[in-house]
Amino acid sequence: MASGMTKTQLTRHLAEKLELNNKTAAAFLEHLADTAIKETKKTGIFVVPGLGRLVKAHRKARMGRNPQTGEPIQIKAKTVVKFRVAKAAKDAIAPKK
């Protein structure tokens, strides 16, 4: 399986493309991540234009099974975070045939 870009590689790539130093590019990435987390926590949604959105969602309680014993178990309700990819990004990465 192919591996993606590491944080260092992404930082260097941004620095080259935007003609910044690596420290500034790394600070930008850190600030973007912090902002995404804070906004998603506060409002329930954070949009990265052209890429997608982070959405806070609530999962209902449900019945599940213990995979070893097959015994039914109750799974508690919880809040999860989902990333929904923008249509433009989907079409650019995997166009319909």
Number of C-alpha atoms within 10 A of each C-alpha: 3 4 5 8 10 9 11 12 11 16 21 18 16 19 17 13 8 10 10 14 13 17 11 13 21 18 12 14 15 12 12 13 11 12 13 18 15 14 15 18 15 11 10 14 19 20 17 12 10 12 14 17 18 20 19 17 13 11 11 10 11 10 9 12 12 10 8 6 7 9 9 11 11 11 13 10 11 10 10 10 14 12 14 12 15 15 12 13 14 14 10 9 9 8 9 7 3
